[in-house]
Every structure is written in C-alpha cells, then in structure tokens.
Amino acid sequence: MNATPHGTDFRLHDDPWGRLVWTAADGREEVDVEVLRAFPMTDPQRWIVIRSAAGKELACVAEPDRLVPETRTRLLAALARREFSPKITRVARISTITCPAQWEVETDHGPVSFTVKQDDDVRRQGQQGLLIVDAHGNRYHIVDTRQLDADSRHWIEQYL
C-alpha cells in the first residue's frame, strides 16, 4: 500500500508495550511508528507525517482535524512526546570546552546531566537562544541566554 497523501483512513493505538501502532484501512499494521511534522514548519497544525520504524512514509495528514477524534488525540500526543524539549534555566557545570562535554543543568523539569558529542550539537536560535542536542538526540532549549544567572552565562560563553 502506498502512502496516503492526504489520508485520514487509518487508526493509531498503543500496544501493550507503549509503542504506537498504525493500522491501515485494509487492516495492515505497522508497529513502533514515528510521527513528525512535515514542511512547512510555518504551518504547524497541518502536514503531519507518519513513518514506519524502517523510515517508510505511511501517511501524510494534511488536516489532523479531519481525523476521527481518537486517532487525532493519539497523533497529537505522539507529536507532543517527540517535540518535548525542556528549557534550561541554569547551567551548573560543563566538563570541558571541547567535545564530548558533560553538561550539568537545571531545566523546567528538574536537574539533568547529559553529553554533547560535537560542537554542531549546540546551535544558536535567533540572537539569544540556543538549541542543545545531547548524545541521545534529546533537545534542550535556552530561550534567552540573557535571562540566565551570571554563572550560567559564563559557562555558555566559555563553551561557545
């Protein structure tokens, strides 16, 4: 079955292990599917892609509001899990100014320690923001470095 370009003829559910399962209209299932936003990113409420664990596109949903309520709820919940991105509120320590570097930070969800593998994993966002991607692909944001305490800003300045 080909991807459904603007399809709404599928269902989503979680299996007993918490994996997201896509069920096509013909009953075929794909386990552990991934939900992500397609382009354009400027229209975040539309164009959501569902891919198999192997990376094959299963469906491209132009308008999630056209899905049955249960499927829409599961789709949006999966998207929210994928896009979960804690905000760093304080940098307690960065082990070294070269990579890999161990970061110890406090976020809006509590303290965390993670490894940054390479320099490209710390990216500027606008004038004052940063996106940090850890060794496991988790994303952390600093919305505005000016809002951090002096010690945190010092750690970041040394690292950048």
C-alpha angles and dihedrals in degrees: 000000000000124000113279103241096205097001131159096169099106139078133222128209139156119250121222090272093055095254118141113245124200117206119195123216088258091056097255112143134208117195126213096017123179126229120205142157119260125207139317095059087189089074101051096166093063140049105041119174128211116204132186121242086261091056098255114144110243101174141355112208112206095183118021089189088071092062121097108269097252093050092045091051092051092045093052092044091053090049091050091051090051093048096045104134120172117217115234110230099174137014109216097178145342112203097217141352090238128069136295091047130174113225122200110194144156118233136186084265097049138275120329139174122207142161125245107206102194142010092252089064090075108066132177117238111197119319100318108012131097134198114203120192116196128213090270095051095257113146127222127184135209103195097193122003089202089068093060124094119263095259092052092049089049092054092049095046090052091049097047 
